[in-house]
Amino acid sequence: MKFLWSEDLALNTVHVSDVCKALWHCSGDKVKPGSIYNLADKNKTDQEKINKHLETIFGIKTGFLGTIASKTATMISIKAVTEEVNDKHLKPWSDLCKKANITNSPLTPYLDPELLYNNSLSIDGAAIEATGFVYDHPNMSDADYREIIDYYQKQNLFPPA
């Protein structure tokens, strides 16, 4: 599986239970009303780290097209690249869901064109910690990703691996 850009493209992560915990934390009297906080684990996640998790969990090989090939692809037509990616992934995903009797799922491999630009999504999630909030999952691990996948599988939203 090849990805656009390079391994160092920042893509912060945060465990869903930490998001829920932060919502409860902020709904109490620990933060000033109207305050805004970013949430991100301490893993300094990038495409390479995510790819390593994908390789381990799904037993696939991943790589990167690199900056020159990615720029060329997006300069020619980001819409065409997105359509090709979606054509390649939507049918197999649909087939996997049908095989697992999943008739409806909020999860999808569909990509919007803007998600393929060379944009880091790197934020600092530390400010909320000054209010007493503590992340339960400060570094996302294979086990954390598997826990989330298992949850979606139990909900019949993600096909079994």
C-alpha positions in Angstrom: 0.0 0.0 0.0 1.6 3.3 -1.1 0.8 6.6 0.4 1.3 10.1 -1.0 4.1 12.4 0.4 6.7 11.1 2.8 6.9 9.3 6.1 7.4 12.5 8.1 4.0 14.1 7.3 2.6 14.8 10.8 -0.8 13.4 11.6 -1.6 13.6 15.3 -3.7 10.9 16.9 -5.7 10.7 20.1 -7.6 7.8 21.6 -11.3 8.0 21.4 -11.7 7.3 25.2 -9.4 10.3 25.8 -11.7 12.5 23.7 -14.7 11.3 25.7 -12.8 11.9 29.0 -11.8 15.4 27.9 -15.5 16.2 27.1 -16.5 15.2 30.6 -13.6 17.0 32.1 -14.5 20.2 30.2 -18.2 19.9 31.1 -17.4 20.2 34.8 -16.0 23.2 36.7 -12.3 22.5 35.9 -12.1 24.8 32.8 -13.3 28.3 32.0 -16.6 28.2 30.0 -15.9 28.9 26.3 -12.3 27.6 26.5 -11.0 25.7 23.5 -8.5 22.8 23.8 -6.8 20.7 21.1 -6.4 17.0 21.9 -3.4 15.0 20.7 -1.4 12.2 22.3 2.3 12.6 23.0 3.4 10.2 20.2 4.3 12.9 17.7 2.5 10.7 15.1 3.4 10.9 11.5 2.6 8.8 8.4 5.4 6.4 9.1 4.2 5.6 12.7 0.7 5.0 11.4 2.0 2.8 8.6 3.9 0.7 11.0 0.7 0.1 13.0 -1.1 -0.8 9.7 1.6 -3.2 8.8 1.6 -5.0 12.1 -2.2 -5.1 12.6 -3.2 -6.0 9.0 -0.1 -7.8 7.8 0.4 -5.5 4.8 3.5 -3.7 3.4 3.3 0.1 3.2 5.5 2.7 1.6 5.4 6.2 0.2 5.4 7.7 -3.3 7.7 10.6 -2.1 7.4 14.3 -2.6 8.2 14.5 -6.3 5.7 11.8 -7.4 3.1 13.2 -5.0 3.5 16.7 -6.3 3.2 15.5 -9.9 0.1 13.5 -9.1 -1.6 16.4 -7.3 -0.5 19.0 -9.9 -2.0 16.9 -12.7 -5.3 16.6 -11.0 -6.0 16.0 -7.4 -9.6 15.1 -8.4 -8.4 12.4 -10.8 -6.0 11.0 -8.1 -8.8 11.0 -5.5 -11.2 9.3 -7.9 -8.6 6.6 -8.7 -8.0 6.0 -5.0 -11.7 5.8 -4.2 -12.4 3.5 -7.2 -9.7 1.2 -6.0 -10.9 1.0 -2.4 -14.6 1.5 -2.2 -15.7 -1.7 -4.0 -13.4 -4.0 -2.0 -14.6 -2.3 1.2 -18.2 -2.8 0.1 -17.5 -6.5 -0.7 -15.9 -7.0 2.7 -18.9 -5.4 4.5 -21.4 -7.5 2.5 -19.4 -10.7 3.2 -19.6 -9.8 7.0 -23.3 -8.9 6.7 -22.6 -5.2 7.5 -25.4 -3.3 5.9 -24.6 0.2 7.3 -21.4 1.6 8.7 -20.1 5.2 9.4 -16.7 3.9 8.5 -15.5 4.3 5.0 -12.3 4.4 2.9 -13.8 7.3 0.9 -11.4 10.2 0.6 -12.2 13.8 -0.1 -9.6 15.5 -2.4 -8.4 17.9 0.3 -7.2 15.0 2.4 -4.5 14.2 -0.2 -2.8 17.5 -0.1 0.6 17.8 1.7 -0.8 19.2 4.9 0.5 18.3 8.2 -2.2 18.0 10.9 0.1 18.5 13.8 -1.3 20.2 17.0 -0.2 20.4 20.6 -2.6 18.7 23.0 -0.8 19.8 26.2 -2.8 22.9 27.2 -5.7 20.9 28.6 -3.3 19.2 31.0 -2.8 22.5 32.8 -6.5 22.1 33.9 -5.8 18.7 35.6 -6.7 16.5 32.6 -4.5 13.4 32.2 -4.4 11.3 29.0 -5.1 7.6 29.6 -3.4 6.8 26.3 -0.5 9.3 25.9 1.0 7.1 23.2 -1.1 5.1 20.8 0.1 1.5 20.5 -0.9 -1.4 18.3 -3.0 -2.6 21.3 -4.9 0.7 21.3 -5.6 0.5 17.6 -6.7 -3.1 17.9 -9.0 -2.2 20.8 -10.7 0.3 18.6 -11.0 -2.1 15.7 -12.3 -4.8 18.0 -14.9 -2.4 19.3 -16.1 -1.6 15.7 -16.2 -5.3 14.9 -18.3 -6.0 17.9 -20.7 -3.3 16.8 -20.8 -4.9 13.3 -19.4 -1.7 11.7 -16.0 -3.1 10.6 -15.4 -6.5 8.9 -13.4 -9.1 10.7 -9.8 -9.3 9.8 
